[in-house]
């Protein structure tokens, strides 16, 4: 089987519904890829990286800067298909953007592309939508974690969590 890869960066609230649940578009991506989502919504997972001890006051964005794992949701039917969310919050990101990286079967690529275009067009801000052989599978290989990521004038350590069947099956380091 051959696969297509996609990358997009949008604010977390643009893939969440009004109750901090996952948007219908994200639900469709999970279904196309035969991925069982975690019980906790992506927005709640994103906010779980907030470090109250680092915040100077309630809601201080500094409590979130330099934190966030990569969450990889592997297909229940095909271990070569997945959707990953890079939850890292870089120091200059004021829009709470996350990276969406997808590897799906070529025969579903048009559907995936249309959903991502829809997410991108309705997002407050968005990166370019990349598609092709992007090396996502290799860059998200578990042996690449923990990894150092740039964070303004410093570096931070990023971990990975892998889910399958809606359950956490692997995590690197402490999160």
MOLINFEN-V886228 format. One record per helix or strand. SS is the DSSP state (@ for helix, = for strand). FROM is the first residue (numbers start at 0). LEN is the number of residues. If there is no record, write none. Layout:
# MOLINFEN-V886228
((SS | FROM | LEN) (SS | FROM | LEN))
This chain:
# MOLINFEN-V886228
((= | 2 | 9) (@ | 11 | 4) (= | 15 | 1) (= | 21 | 1) (@ | 23 | 9) (@ | 41 | 6) (@ | 60 | 3) (= | 69 | 5) (= | 81 | 5) (= | 96 | 9) (@ | 105 | 17) (= | 125 | 1) (= | 129 | 3) (@ | 135 | 4) (@ | 141 | 3) (= | 146 | 5) (= | 153 | 5) (= | 159 | 5) (= | 166 | 5))
